[in-house]
Amino acid sequence: MLKLYSFHGETKRYWETWETSTGESLVHWGSLGTRGETKTVKSGLFRSAQKTIQKEIDGLAMDGFAPVELDEHAVLLIEYPIDEMGTVADLEKRHRLEDRMNETLGWTGLGMCDGGSSGSGTMEVCCFVVDFEVAKQVISEDLEDTEFRDYARIYRED
């Protein structure tokens, strides 16, 4: 998977691609925090999916798109109160939330979930995001009216 970003003032965009099968790749792009658009690029008799995508990557690089290294991502935590170490139900809920955050953050170009932890009366899900404020807003909206709406806080780990 290749993820590229462009941050120019208020305009924040993402572009990513990954191979879905031999000779076929998915390209996904949009404004940061939105579901964006997708297209499938397939190899054909006279064209290579790899070459088609590389041409697009070269153009994006000329427009200022570049990868954001993991150590440049913000660490975003979603915290829930639990009793002591929590229950099996708490752990199952955390795993469902981790899956949801991977889906939500991935399809909005914001980042990924890196697992979670439980203990001492709290349960957290850890996410790496390229823009903390946009991610916090997207996550807050995504969790409304779900089993996950009862979080205590969404915060940035410093």
Secondary structure, DSSP 4 states (H G I P E B T S, - for coil): -EEEEEEETTEEEEEEEEEEETTEEEEEEEETTS--EEEEEE--SS--HHHHHHHHHHHHHHTT-B---GGGSEEEEEEEE-STT--HHHHHHHHHHHHHHHHHHHHTTSEEEEEEEEETTEEEEEEEES-HHHHHHHHHHHHTTSTTTT-SEEEEE-
